[in-house]
Amino acid sequence: MFKRLFSTRFSLILISVGLTLLLFLTATAARYNNKTSPSNQSSETYTYTLEHVPIDIQYDSDKYFIVGYSYDAEVYLTSTNRVKLDSEINSDTRKFKVVADLRNVREGTTKVKLDIRDLPSGMTAKVSPPSISVTIGLKKTKTFKASVDTNSIKLADGYRLVSMATEDDEVTVTSDENTLAQVSRVVAKLPDDLVLSDNYNGQVTLQAVSADGVVLPSIIEPPKTRLKVEVAPIIKTVPVKVELTGKLEDNLSNILYKLEQEQVTLQGSQERLDAINELVAKVDITGISKDTSQMLTLTAPEGVTVTPAQVKVKLTVVPK
């Protein structure tokens, strides 16, 4: 009987321990599964900074004209969806836009908040700067005569300006009334890096400028005009003088010379040409004992070219 009782108690203890161990393992497995469940895992976040995003200015363009504002902004995008982010990075597939709403703003300078609109779901965006300053004024239009900005015409050394003209005599300028009052003239300018050594005939952008040459914000119609500039070389004709050098042969009393071309053309700046009245060509007569001809190479001061560069001289000996 005692042996049966001990055996029964021992069996109960084993069963109790086994159940406890089973419950522990079950609870541990459940906690592990909860930690590794996909629903609780953190998603990867993607970010991208877009520069030069255009600002959509919304205002009554029939009544007002706006100046003094930024044309673009920087946008910081965040998304957990890489495909959506790539779509918004690409300007061709982009849905969102940066908006400055001025529809309820009246004349004067004001600061307007920049808003991000039409951003796809699951994305966030931050714009910099968060706001821009805008000056809004009543829209006005005035007619001006187009002229050429002579300061923009740069000539190569040795060239002079002959004529210049624009294709459009009159153009219209639209701006706010305060800015339009400052417009002194509308000018056609050559590209800054262009130096003319030949005639120019091309389309150039028109600019509305103040009396002191400051470019003013405006819309010009037409925005471009054809500019024609005629240039010509600065030239001068001078005589060629022959100078005999060297030793005359003992059996000769003289050597006479005759130039095939007695005058040449010089090209250069007006200042350099004014300092030249003739070109001297030296002829070495050492060893000359009979009639002969030579080609003389002409040299001019630095910055001056001579045409032709060589002239022919005929030498005639005079016996004693």
C-alpha angles and dihedrals in degrees: 000000000000090000091052091050093051091047091052094049092048090051092051091051091051092048091048093050091047093051091048091051091048092052091049093051091047093052092046092051091050092052091048092050091050092052094050097042111127090229091066098044116108116246123232115255124217125201136186135176116220118201128201096019106172118245116231105220110202115198143121098284093180092062105025141045121204129208141168099045136126115258097207144019142202118254126197110206127197126186142154089213112076093192092055091046092052089050092054093045090058109078091209093059099029117129103180124078138190110240133194107191111207098157093113096039121104133202120316139050116310141165114238128193119240114229131196111224135184093018110166118249117270092035134099128199137192122196127210124233094030091209141014135213115240133182114209125190142163112287116246135174130205136176120238136180112246116233138177121258099229091191089067092058109095117185127205116244109280097027133105134200114254104174144337133194143163125228094226116061096188133027135177122240123202124193141121113302095252093052093043090056089060095053109111100173145341114242138193112218132196117231111279095239096049118111113183124226092149138034117290127217117167150111116281134180119257120228132196109222138182125238090272093049101260112150109238126209109255147125113251124197115234092024092202137034137188112260122201121194123179120199134179135192119262104238140174132187117223134173124252116233121201119218117193116215135176132044123319114226114257093240093054129080096192147342118228122205135204123189118218087212118025099185133047136188122245126200126195143094117328091244093055094044093050088061094057123076100160144000120235120214116193120214121196108217095184109132096008108136102155140036112291144154130231138188111233120206111218121215127199132191118277113287094025127099125202128211120232097026091203134037130191121238126194116213120204119192121220113207122215 
